Amino acid sequence: MRETLFMVFSLFTIAAASGVVLSRNPVYSAFSLILSFFGLSGLYLLWGSTFMAMIQILIYTGAIVVLFVFVVMLLNLQTVRENSPNLLFLVGAAAAVWLFSLMILRVLTRAIPNKAVEIPTDQLRAISKLLFTRYLWPFEVLSLFLLVMIVAIFAITRTQEIPQGGEKK
Amino acid sequence: MEAMDLIVTAVKTAIIYLGMVQVVPIMLIVERRGAALIQDRPGPNRVGPFGLFQPIADVIKMMMKEVTIPRQVNKALYLLGPFLVLFPASLVIAAIPFGDFFTLFDRNYVLQVANIDVGILYVLAIGSLGIYGILFGGWASNNKFSLIGAMRSSSQIISYEIPLGLAACSAVVWYGSFSLREMVSIQEGTLLGVLPNWGIFYQPLGFLLFFIAAFAETNRLPFDLPESEAELVAGFHTEYGAMDFGTFFMAEYMNMATMSGLMVSMYFGGWHLPWISDATLLQWLGSRNLLAALQVLTVIVKIAVFMLIFVWVRWTIPRFRFDQLMRLAWKNLIPLGLFNLVLTALILYFKGAA
């Protein structure tokens, strides 16, 4: 049962991920990305990690892809028409194959452990403990970094001066 | 025994899901009669006794209408749109606890479709997916008003998800659990001997934020910009007709029911009756299953009260303008939500230290 479900979710994720790269219409790509995240969260569930599965949907599917879709829709992108693989496509494909073979090599040259990684019974507590002790500094620095980026985006996009205390005319 | 569990789960799912679907016709008549009551007019009272068959007539009308698909639309995504809204709306109810448990052949079953240990995250995660139906539906309509309307509605939903999430975070910190079932269990008993031990008395600000954000998330007045067809050309559903359009409304009512269920579980004691403990009730009733039935009834009545408040508010507060809507979320609700979260954490810290 578990193995069948694992296969189903994996194939679903891979198929959807291929859809992201292969579809001509950027909106369809975004839609496939959502589906592939769903497959991924199914895998997390199978692994017994409800928390990760939910966070995966909440953050990636519920927030980040929404922004992708916003941008794609507002930019009014056209469907890719040309069929012939151009140079960029070849470079991308080569890079993907290279990366993939590196990963496969890594897996094959190492002994595969018999046991899966042990999951603590109270995952939430374990994750939060690490986040607030061992990884506190990276965590805080990252959040500060994100804040700086938000402020920077405001500074860049706001081209017009708005007079103090008044609405923009 | 495992087959038995499967059957019980299937029956539970079917009953709760079908019950959820019944919310739609009931709310149709309640909303129309409620509106009439507030506006001092009779309302629909011709079809059947007291106009009770009006929703049936409404649905038949919706179903019988010709399905028109405009020529310029992206057909696949256009047809998918309403279902992308309906699907998450009907899924989230699975996490709402309707009661403690019932006994069948000496085995206990929880009165909930799925007892998820991170229930509140599940609700927020699946609930946030409804936005895609709006986005894709609006985009696939291939019409600038629909696209702009979809952007407007989805930015509204994204913005209000933050105060909603912050209020939920404060509740999670307060109860020390992500599970809705556990939250409800903690709310049993009385507070200082007078008040019921409900979350609203511990998290009043959190409840207020959640309540306001719930209106925006379900697209209800005063935040129902997609319905202002005269001023804004409606929104993402401009090109939809017949039952496709009806599907968006089904999803709206289902979302209202889920939001009410969440508020009941988090702030209003879920299946607990005020001032009477479950143990006392069990003594009076003498049967576990009778108690379970009473608990389900309690939750349903509480949800119904919230649904009535939704209708009441609709005819009380005028619609917000879009910039006012955004200002309310980003400049008022989110700072308040952060304040509430920090306050809750501080209180818990000092309570633990004392």
Interface residues (C-beta under 8 A of the other chain):
Chain A: V27 F31 I34 T50 F51 M54 I55 I57 L58 T61 G62 A63 V66 V69 F70 M73 L74 L124
Chain B: N74 L77 I116 D117 V118 L121 Y122 L124 A125 I126 S128 L129 I131 Y132 L135 F136 W139 L147 A150 M151 S154 I158 E161 F178
